[in-house]
C-alpha cells in the first residue's frame, strides 16, 4: 500500500477542483494500492491545525495541484512530490499536465475524468450559455452568463459558446458536456483531447455564430453533445485516469 496526499492549492478554480475530486474518486475506486487523502485549501475542513499536522506528515507521494504554498518547501524535504499545472512552468515537483497539447519532454500527462450528473431533470429549456458577457447574436432563445457558476447539479440543455482555446476552457467544456450541453469553440487542441475533434461546433468566424446557435439548439446539437459524451466516457474513463496516475507515481517512487 502506497501513501499519497493530494493538495489542491488556493490558485485552483472551483471548476478544476471538481475535476480533481472526480479523479480522486477514480483512483480510489480502481486502485487498492493507494491510500489517498485529498486536502482542498478552500474548504473549511482543512483547518490551520490540519495544515500543520500534515505539512510534517511523511508520505510516499505528495501531489500538488496549482501554485505551491510557502510551506511546500517543507514537504519536499521529507516526501517525493508531483506537481500538476494547467499553465506555466514554475514546477515544485515532478512536472505533470492534463494535456499532451503543449507538454514538453519530461512533463508527464495525466488524464482527467468528468463524472456524469448524479441527478437528471426532464424539464430543461434549451438556452445559449456564455461567460464574461461574451457578445453573441440576439434571437428567440434565452442567454445565460454562467461565468464560474457551472457546478450546479441539475441537467442543462442547449449550447455553450467557449472563449479562448485554453486548457482552463477545455476543462470547463468537459464539465458542461457531462451536464448536457453541446459546445461551440474556436479550434482547440486542448478541446480535441477532451471532446474529440468532431465533438464540438467549430467557430471559424464570428459570422458562423447564427448558424451554429441555430444548429446547436436543434437536433444537430443533441447529436454533437452525445458524440462528445461518448468520447469523454471512453477516452477519459476512470480506468485511464487511474492508469496514468499509477504510472506516474511508480516512476517517481523508483527515482
C-alpha positions as CSV (number, residue, x, y, z in Angstrom):
1,X,0.0,0.0,0.0
2,X,1.4,3.4,-1.1
3,X,0.5,6.5,0.9
4,X,-0.4,9.7,-1.1
5,X,-1.6,13.2,-0.2
6,X,-3.2,15.5,-2.7
7,X,-3.2,19.2,-2.1
8,X,-5.4,21.5,-4.1
9,X,-4.0,25.0,-3.7
10,X,-5.9,28.2,-3.4
11,X,-5.0,29.1,-7.1
12,X,-7.1,26.3,-8.4
13,X,-10.6,27.3,-9.7
14,X,-13.7,25.6,-8.4
15,X,-14.2,24.2,-11.9
16,X,-10.8,22.4,-11.9
17,X,-11.2,21.4,-8.2
18,X,-14.3,19.5,-9.2
19,X,-12.4,17.6,-11.9
20,X,-9.6,16.8,-9.4
21,X,-12.2,15.4,-7.0
22,X,-13.6,13.2,-9.8
23,X,-10.0,12.0,-10.4
24,X,-9.6,11.1,-6.7
25,X,-12.8,9.1,-6.9
26,X,-11.5,7.2,-9.9
27,X,-8.2,6.4,-8.2
28,X,-9.9,5.2,-5.0
29,X,-12.3,3.0,-7.0
30,X,-9.8,1.4,-9.3
31,X,-6.7,1.0,-7.3
32,X,-6.3,-0.8,-4.0
33,X,-2.6,0.1,-3.8
34,X,-3.0,3.8,-3.0
35,X,-4.1,5.2,0.4
36,X,-5.2,8.6,-0.8
37,X,-6.1,11.7,1.2
38,X,-7.2,15.0,-0.5
39,X,-6.8,18.4,1.0
40,X,-8.5,21.4,-0.6
41,X,-7.2,24.7,0.7
42,X,-10.6,26.4,0.1
43,X,-12.6,24.0,2.2
44,X,-13.2,24.8,5.9
45,X,-12.3,21.2,6.8
46,X,-8.7,22.0,6.0
47,X,-8.0,23.9,9.2
48,X,-4.8,25.5,10.4
49,X,-4.2,22.6,12.8
50,X,-4.8,20.1,9.9
51,X,-2.3,22.0,7.8
52,X,0.4,22.0,10.5
53,X,0.0,18.3,11.2
54,X,0.1,17.4,7.5
55,X,3.0,19.6,6.5
56,X,5.2,17.3,8.5
57,X,3.4,14.0,7.6
58,X,5.8,11.9,5.5
59,X,4.0,10.2,2.6
60,X,5.5,8.3,-0.3
61,X,3.9,10.9,-2.6
62,X,2.6,14.4,-2.1
63,X,0.8,15.6,-5.2
64,X,0.3,19.4,-5.6
65,X,-2.3,20.9,-7.9
66,X,-1.9,24.6,-8.7
67,X,0.7,27.0,-7.3
68,X,2.8,25.9,-4.4
69,X,2.1,27.4,-1.0
70,X,5.1,28.8,1.0
71,X,5.2,25.7,3.3
72,X,5.6,23.3,0.3
73,X,9.4,23.5,0.7
74,X,9.0,21.6,4.0
75,X,7.0,18.8,2.2
76,X,9.8,18.4,-0.4
77,X,12.3,17.8,2.4
78,X,10.6,14.5,3.5
79,X,8.5,13.2,0.6
80,X,8.6,12.7,-3.1
81,X,6.5,15.3,-4.9
82,X,4.4,15.5,-8.0
83,X,3.2,18.9,-9.4
84,X,0.4,19.4,-11.9
85,X,-0.3,22.7,-13.6
86,X,-2.7,23.8,-16.3
87,X,-0.4,26.6,-17.5
88,X,3.1,27.8,-16.6
89,X,6.4,26.1,-15.8
90,X,7.1,27.1,-12.2
91,X,7.5,23.5,-11.1
92,X,7.7,22.3,-7.4
93,X,7.8,18.6,-8.0
94,X,7.8,16.0,-10.9
95,X,6.1,18.0,-13.7
96,X,2.8,16.8,-15.0
97,X,-0.1,18.2,-17.1
98,X,-3.6,17.3,-18.1
99,X,-2.9,17.6,-21.8
100,X,-0.4,16.3,-24.3
101,X,-1.0,19.6,-26.2
102,X,1.8,21.9,-25.2
103,X,3.5,19.3,-22.9
104,X,7.3,19.3,-23.1
105,X,9.9,16.5,-22.7
106,X,9.9,15.4,-19.1
107,X,6.4,16.6,-18.3
108,X,4.1,13.6,-17.6
109,X,0.5,13.7,-18.8
110,X,-2.3,12.5,-16.5
111,X,-5.9,12.0,-17.8
112,X,-8.7,14.0,-16.1
113,X,-12.2,12.5,-15.8
114,X,-15.6,14.2,-15.9
115,X,-18.3,12.4,-14.0
116,X,-21.9,12.5,-15.2
117,X,-24.8,14.1,-13.4
118,X,-26.0,12.4,-10.2
119,X,-29.5,13.8,-10.8
120,X,-31.5,14.3,-14.0
121,X,-34.2,16.8,-15.0
122,X,-36.6,16.2,-17.8
123,X,-38.0,19.8,-17.7
124,X,-35.0,21.7,-19.1
125,X,-35.4,24.6,-21.5
126,X,-32.7,25.0,-24.2
127,X,-30.6,28.1,-24.0
128,X,-27.3,29.6,-25.1
129,X,-24.7,29.8,-22.3
130,X,-21.8,32.2,-22.3
131,X,-19.1,33.7,-20.0
132,X,-17.9,37.1,-19.2
133,X,-20.7,38.9,-21.1
134,X,-19.5,37.5,-24.4
135,X,-21.3,39.2,-27.3
136,X,-23.5,36.9,-29.4
137,X,-26.3,37.5,-31.8
138,X,-29.7,38.0,-30.2
139,X,-32.6,35.7,-31.1
140,X,-35.6,33.9,-29.8
141,X,-33.6,32.0,-27.2
142,X,-32.5,32.6,-23.6
143,X,-28.9,33.6,-22.9
144,X,-27.3,32.9,-19.6
145,X,-23.9,34.2,-18.4
146,X,-22.7,31.4,-16.2
147,X,-19.0,32.5,-15.7
148,X,-17.7,30.2,-12.9
149,X,-21.2,29.2,-11.8
150,X,-21.3,25.8,-13.6
151,X,-21.1,23.4,-10.7
152,X,-24.9,23.3,-10.4
153,X,-26.1,19.6,-10.1
154,X,-29.1,19.8,-12.4
155,X,-29.1,19.0,-16.1
156,X,-28.6,21.7,-18.7
157,X,-29.8,21.9,-22.3
158,X,-28.5,23.9,-25.2
159,X,-25.2,25.3,-26.3
160,X,-22.1,26.7,-24.6
161,X,-20.1,29.1,-26.6
162,X,-16.5,28.8,-25.4
163,X,-13.9,31.6,-25.2
164,X,-10.2,31.4,-26.0
165,X,-8.9,27.9,-26.7
166,X,-7.1,27.4,-23.3
167,X,-6.6,24.4,-21.0
168,X,-8.9,26.0,-18.5
169,X,-11.7,26.5,-21.1
170,X,-11.3,22.9,-22.2
171,X,-11.8,21.7,-18.6
172,X,-14.9,23.8,-18.3
173,X,-16.3,22.4,-21.6
174,X,-15.8,18.9,-20.3
175,X,-17.9,19.5,-17.2
176,X,-20.6,21.3,-19.2
177,X,-20.7,18.5,-21.7
178,X,-21.5,16.0,-19.0
179,X,-24.2,18.3,-17.8
180,X,-25.9,18.1,-21.2
181,X,-24.6,21.0,-23.3
182,X,-23.2,21.0,-26.8
183,X,-20.0,23.0,-27.1
184,X,-19.0,25.6,-29.8
185,X,-15.4,26.8,-29.8
186,X,-12.6,28.1,-32.0
187,X,-10.3,25.3,-33.0
188,X,-8.6,24.0,-29.8
189,X,-6.0,21.2,-29.5
190,X,-7.0,21.0,-25.8
191,X,-10.6,20.6,-26.6
192,X,-9.8,18.0,-29.2
193,X,-8.3,15.9,-26.4
194,X,-11.3,16.3,-24.2
195,X,-14.3,16.0,-26.6
196,X,-12.6,14.8,-29.8
197,X,-12.0,16.8,-33.0
198,X,-15.7,16.2,-34.0
199,X,-17.2,16.7,-30.6
200,X,-17.9,20.4,-30.8
201,X,-19.1,23.0,-33.2
202,X,-16.1,24.8,-34.8
203,X,-16.3,28.6,-34.8
204,X,-14.0,29.8,-37.7
205,X,-15.5,33.3,-38.0
206,X,-17.9,35.3,-35.8
207,X,-20.3,35.3,-38.7
208,X,-20.6,31.5,-38.1
209,X,-22.4,32.1,-34.8
210,X,-26.0,32.5,-36.0
211,X,-25.8,29.2,-37.9
212,X,-24.1,27.4,-35.0
213,X,-26.6,28.6,-32.5
214,X,-29.5,27.5,-34.7
215,X,-28.0,24.0,-35.1
216,X,-26.8,23.8,-31.5
217,X,-30.3,24.3,-30.2
218,X,-31.8,21.7,-32.7
219,X,-31.2,18.0,-33.2
220,X,-27.7,18.6,-34.5
221,X,-26.7,20.0,-31.1
222,X,-28.1,16.9,-29.4
223,X,-26.1,14.7,-31.8
224,X,-22.8,16.6,-31.2
225,X,-23.3,16.6,-27.4
226,X,-23.9,12.8,-27.4
227,X,-20.8,12.2,-29.5
228,X,-18.7,14.3,-27.2
229,X,-20.0,12.5,-24.1
230,X,-19.2,9.1,-25.7
231,X,-15.7,10.3,-26.4
232,X,-15.3,11.5,-22.8
233,X,-16.5,8.2,-21.3
234,X,-14.2,6.1,-23.5
235,X,-11.1,8.3,-23.7
236,X,-11.3,9.9,-20.3
237,X,-12.5,7.0,-18.3
238,X,-11.8,6.2,-14.6
239,X,-9.5,3.4,-15.7
240,X,-7.4,5.5,-18.0
241,X,-7.2,8.2,-15.3
242,X,-6.1,5.7,-12.7
243,X,-3.5,4.1,-15.1
244,X,-1.9,7.4,-15.9
245,X,-1.6,8.3,-12.2
246,X,-0.2,4.9,-11.1
247,X,2.3,5.0,-14.0
248,X,3.5,8.5,-12.8
249,X,3.7,7.5,-9.2
250,X,5.7,4.4,-9.9
251,X,8.2,6.5,-11.9
252,X,8.5,9.0,-9.0
253,X,8.8,6.3,-6.3
254,X,11.5,4.5,-8.3
255,X,13.7,7.6,-8.6
